[in-house]
Amino acid sequence: MTQITLMTMDNFSIRPMKRSELDVVIDWAAIEGWNPGIYDAECFYQADQCGFFVGELNNELVASISAVAYSQHFGVIGFYIVKEQFRGRGFGMKMWRTAMAYLGSERNISLDGVIAQQENYKKSGFQIAYRHIRYQVVGGGVVPDGIVELKTVPFDQLVVYEQKLFPAEREQFLRLWIKQPNSAAYAVVRDGQIVGYGVIRQSHTGLRIGPLNADNEQIAEQLLLALLAFRSDALVFLDVPDANLEAIKLVQRYGMKPVSEVARMYNKEIPNLLINRVFAVTSLEVG
């Protein structure tokens, strides 16, 4: 793994993030309007404990970035934040270079870029694969027949199912993600094999669905209804890849409203994934 030389200049320094500091950074993300999950931090941190960095100015935390190295060939950048009052001073670029150096030149790197930063990411060699559109709706309803709790499905089935939906293995992350407090995780099983699953979790505002993965639109609809029934009268958000036209049709059919968008970008090749099975992405921070 690439070794990082931490920098100090003009009383600004970059160092690895402590686990407790990720809670602070998630609060920053909430202020930015990204609406992270209340219990996301532990899942994210365990994906790569060495891949989170903070920037300090005179011993005050002012910037953050994550660079999760899932494998020798793939990594994800997220939590790229400079506190508003400290922007325009070059701190963000120093954070960016640290993250890119950590992941190295051999990895294909992914990120979800907000509209305002997409041109800057292109200058760093990133290309847009598709967009994630965030939809919102009010939860409620009942769980349809044919839904089982994900914990009843052998975990190795889940790992295998995700292999064609994500560019790298992330078993440790998945183990934590599907068992968050104040969450629900459901699956559909046919002939003893998983054919779709979804997770809904508490976020800073309302609830977030992610992932929602299914073999087809009918199975995705079953799971979506089950997840929406988790809590009545709560706002529910999900980030839908616009490359999956069936996913867009599904959320529109249930009257969901788009509220924001980001672009899924890669700096090398666009992975050959079964995007038609991804009806809502797991997260915008770590993929």
Buried (B, 14 or more C-beta within 10 A) or exposed (E): EBEBEEBEEEEBBBBBBEEEBBEBBBEBBBEBEBBBBBBBBBBBBBBBEBBBBBBBBEEEBBBBBBBBBBEEEBBBBBBBBBBEEBEEBEBBEBBBBBBBBBBBEEBBBBBBBBEEBBEEBBEEEBEBBBBBBBBBBBBBBEBBEEBBEBEEBEEEBBBEBBEBBBBBBBEEBBBBBBBBEBBBBBBBBEEEEBBBBBBBBBBBBBBBBBBBBBBEBEBBBBBBBBBBBBBEEBBBBBBBBBBBEBBBEBBEEEEBEBEBBBBBBBBBEBBEBEBBBBBBBBBBBBB
